[in-house]
Amino acid sequence: MQALALNHGTQRLSAAYFFSKCGEFAFETAFAVAVVTLTEADFLLIGLVYFFRYLPSALFSPIGGWLADHRQKKHTLISAELLKSVVAALLFVLFEFAEATVAVVIIASMVMTALDCLYTPSFRAYFPDIVDDGHLASVNSGVQVIEDVSSIIGPLIFSLISIVLDASYAFAFFSVSLLLSAACSATLVSSVTTSKGRFDVWAIYKDTTRSVGSLRKLNTPLFTVICCTTVCAMFATSVIRFILPASVMDHFQSEAAVGYIFSLLAFGTVIGGMLYVTLNKSTTARSVIIYWLLYGGLFLLAAVALQFNTYLFIVLLLCVGFVGAFVDIAIITNIQTLSSPNEVGKNFSLYYFTAVIGDAVSGLIASLMFLLVGPATFVGMTFMLCIAPLGWSAKKDVTDKDCL
């Protein structure tokens, strides 16, 4: 955590990330509630909404990686945040002064996904430019704590807004927080760029496709991290994004309860983020697999507990959040340290490209699961998340030589 105060760059990036994430988590909670309400809690339709929401990642993730490696990251960060602020403001106007429809919400969410794909590689690739490799795990732990604290504050702000005003005002809050984030990013010193290069969309997509094959042959640990995470995302995303909120709303009969539960989950991730460096002397590709196994197992237990014991459900959610922080930090640290300096952005874009495709597929899988098991969808999806990493854990070619 202290590594975030190493220099001017880490301080400004941390402040920008805090503002952005506080707004984002309030937005995500409001978005989940809005989608559940508009679709009348129809899991089949909700799954389709989230499928379309993440489709733009297939086009924009490779472009985001190219921008991180060949253009000023500072400019990318500012532009993406300002454009997202405009979209959030339009959503507020739509829900407050007009009649929102599922189609319009899908379009707005797709634009948000596209802008996130441009923003994230540049943000993550900024840190290797301004800190030594030895500090990256500590920096990532600190960033995770910021994200997790924001994930407590954001849903609580949503709950407060929904009680005092109306849930739609969470979109306005998100818009303002993005403006503050852009203002912080504007104070950054220009980042390092390896080469300008000519912007060629077709060449970028071809290079991304080739990268998958080359990673499998030349960088097996990183290939394992990315692919295992993609498979797990096929189940984890829908659980977090809409199955958990829908189950909580059904169980507690309250929209505000969704914000409280998300904040509770985030509290566990804050603790995990703070203790990651202390409890992990090294970070390997196998670490990611182990943490995914624990994450899925605990989430399955929580899904079962919700049906029988609310207090046990709360305790297990804290544990889910704790291990979830380990998953996130281990993934990011592996990508940063296993990538060559001129491919950090590209590998992050590849990771987000495959992971967000998993996110999109997750919506379809959740819809299919709902058709098969109906009300037991929460248990069914967490069971699949629990067994998803098993195939990767059985592989013997991922050794601890990738110790970080």
Buried (B, 14 or more C-beta within 10 A) or exposed (E): BEBBEBEEBBBBBBBBBBBBBBBBBBBBBBBBBBBBEBBEBBBBBBBBBBBBBBBBBBBBBBBBBBBBBBBBBBBBBBBBBBBBBBBBBBBBEBBBEEEBEBEBBBBBBBBBBBBBBBBBBBBBBBBBBBBEEEBBBBBBBBBBBBBBBBBBBBBBBBBBBBEEEEBBBBBBBBBBBBBBBBBBBBEBEEBEBEEEEEEEEEEBBEBBEEBBEEBBEEBBBBBBBBBBBBBBBBBBBBBBBBBBBBBBBEBBEEBBBBBBBBBBBBBBBBBBBBBBBEEBEEBBBBBBBBBBBBBBBBBBBBBBBBBEEEEBBBBBBBBBBBBBBBBBBBBBBBBBBBBEEEBBBBBBBBBBBBBBBBBBBBBBBBBBBBEEBEEBBBBBBBBBBBEBBEEBEEEEEBEEEBBB
